[in-house]
Amino acid sequence: MAESYKEFNRRAAFYVDKIIRGAKPADLPVQQPTRFFLTINRKTADTLGLTMPLELLVQTDEVIE
């Protein structure tokens, strides 16, 4: 998960640099995500009475107990 934060900070720095140099925020390109992260909070799911299928839990990037 740490890599995703590094990538996020790198992309944010790109926009900050452009704006500081005088670019209008509306003129900056919109970047679409290249990776999505799935996090499941099991305690909240249990509180809501939700059952998480094993197939879904296997595909998650992070499970919060």
N, C-alpha and C positions, 0 to 999 in steps of 0.2 A: 504494500500500500504506500510505502514511502516514495516509490518511484512516481506514483501518480501525483503526489504533492510537489515533487521536483518539477514535473512537467507542467503542472498548473502554474507554479511560480515563474517558470521560464516564459510561458505564454503571457502571463500578466505583465511581466517586465517588458515584453515587446510592446504592449499597448501603452504602458506608462512612458516608455522612451519616446514613442511617436507623439504622444500628447504633449509631453514636455518640450519637444522640438517644434511644436506649433500645429500639429495636425488636428483637424476637427474630428472629434469622436465619431460623428455621423459618417465621415468619409473612410473610416477604417474598415477593413474587411471583417466579415463575420466568419469565425472559424467553427466548423462543426466538429463535435467530438469524434475521436477515432477509436475510443475504447469506453465502455460503460462498466461500472462496478456495481455489483449487487451485494447489499448488506442486509442481513436479516437479524432482527432483534428477537430472540426466542422468548425472552421473558414477556415482552409486550404481546407477542403472538399468543402465548399461553393465556395471558390475562384476557385477551379478546376471544379466547376459545377457538383460535385458528390452529389447524393441523398442517404442518409443513410437510409436503411429500418429500421422501428421501431423494428423489431425482432433482428437486429444486435445491435442497440443502447441499448436494454434491456440486452443483454449479455455482454456488455463491463464492464471492471473493472473501467475505468475512461474515462470521456468525458471532453475534454478541450474545453471550449467555447471560 
